Amino acid sequence: MKEVSLTFPESFIDKGITTENYLSGEGITVEKFSELRKYVAELSCIYPDSILYFRGQTNDHKRPYGKKGMASTLFPSIYRKDPKPKELTNRWEKLNLATDLLVKELKKHPDIEKKEFEFLKSKRLAQWSVLQHYEVVDTPLLDVTQSLRVACSFAQLKEKQSEYAYIYVFAIPYPTGRISINSEHYLTTVRLMSVVPSSVRRPHNQEGFLLGEDDINKTDKVMDSFDFRRRAIAKFKISIGSPQFWQVNEKLSDRPLMMEELYPDMNDKDVLYEICNKIKNSIKESTDQLSEETDKTSEFLRKWRVIEYYMLGFCREMAGDKNPTFAKGLIEMKRRNKDYQDKRIFSLINDLDTLRKMRNSLVHHTSHDVNVTELLYLSNSIIPKMEELLPGIKEMADYYQKESSYHKNHD
């Protein structure tokens, strides 16, 4: 995204705020909500061609930013915590899975009003916005609000965790529709209230918007251009749990939104909340299952190395092959047991052949029907069987050598 051209009002300059420190420092400390409003009013006048959005956070997350040193970072959730390429790919795959599940649930849910949900069913950015807003999975979109009161309320929700919270102000080009893409500033704005039905109260109560780049594609690398600090024009530090913050004067006081107002779906029926919770649980089950499968695969491959060690040893030492392979060892074992006729070795050979084929399908992705649990069970049964039959296999090899020498001498 394109960086915003920074300008500060006199009140900011008097506080020592500059383009170098406005995000690297603690921000402007504000004691009262009415004082914060005045600062925002000044910013609105300085940025007449932009609409101001707000974001409230309990913590001010910082990272190194060029020559400016440590500064606030405001990445969308999918890019946070400096993910490695593999982790970032996993996040995108999880997002795609959640998106597909959302569309399926929207199409089959009995309470869905077709007309109001039609836009949400067809637009991926709208679907991502819902998944982000309801905290289902990480997305390339950043939650913001056009309400300063909502942002402050959010920032002060977790009052036991910290004494202070932070409010960030963003200058964004005016939106032109439900989903606005600005190619000049490389930005996308989603007006969440316009892409969900009127019966869904959370997005409306929170006056929610989502921000992203103009061209959002899957990537395995986090770029500085993804960081919405590039559109931030101010940072404020507010107290948490102070009753004076909302007080205007002795007779008049403002108030924050309560948890029940910010999250009305906790008590009232909300179709999207129900669907998103169902998707979240499905993804957790899939992730847990995938983790279990990964553990089993790792354990199987460790077992496989033991089995392979035995087979290569047989091929090298008993068959005299200087370039041993598992397949060669298996062929040699079949050939030798044909004369030796040990039923137990025949059974072992069949198991080894089955295991080899299944292992190749797993490693080379030639089939999606490989059952890792079955693989692990088979390898666990083969290893003790091989160890038990090693004397017999060696005896078979010696028998084969003797038979070969006998026939050679009598031909």
Buried (B, 14 or more C-beta within 10 A) or exposed (E): BBEBEBEBBEEBEEBEBEEEBBBBBEBBEBEBBBBBBEBBEBBBEBBEEBBBBBBBBBEBEBBEBEEEEEBBBBBBBBBBEEBEEEEBBBBBEBBEBBBEBBBEBBEEBEEBEEEBBEBBBEBEBBBBBBBBBBEBBBBBBBBBBBBBBBBBBBBBBEBEEBEBBBBBBBBBBEBEEBBBBBEEBBBBBBBBBBBBBEBBBBBBBBBBBBBBBBEBEEBEEBEBEBBBBBBBBBBBBBBBEBEEBBBEEEEEBBEBBEEEBBBBBEEEEBBBBBBBBBBBEBBEEEEEEEEEEEEBBEBBBEBBEEBBEBBBEBBBEBBEBEEBEBEBBBBBBBEBBEEBEBEEBBEBBEBBBBBBEBBBBBEEEEEEEBEBEBBBEBBEEBBEBBEEBEEBBEBBBEBBBEEEEEEEEEE
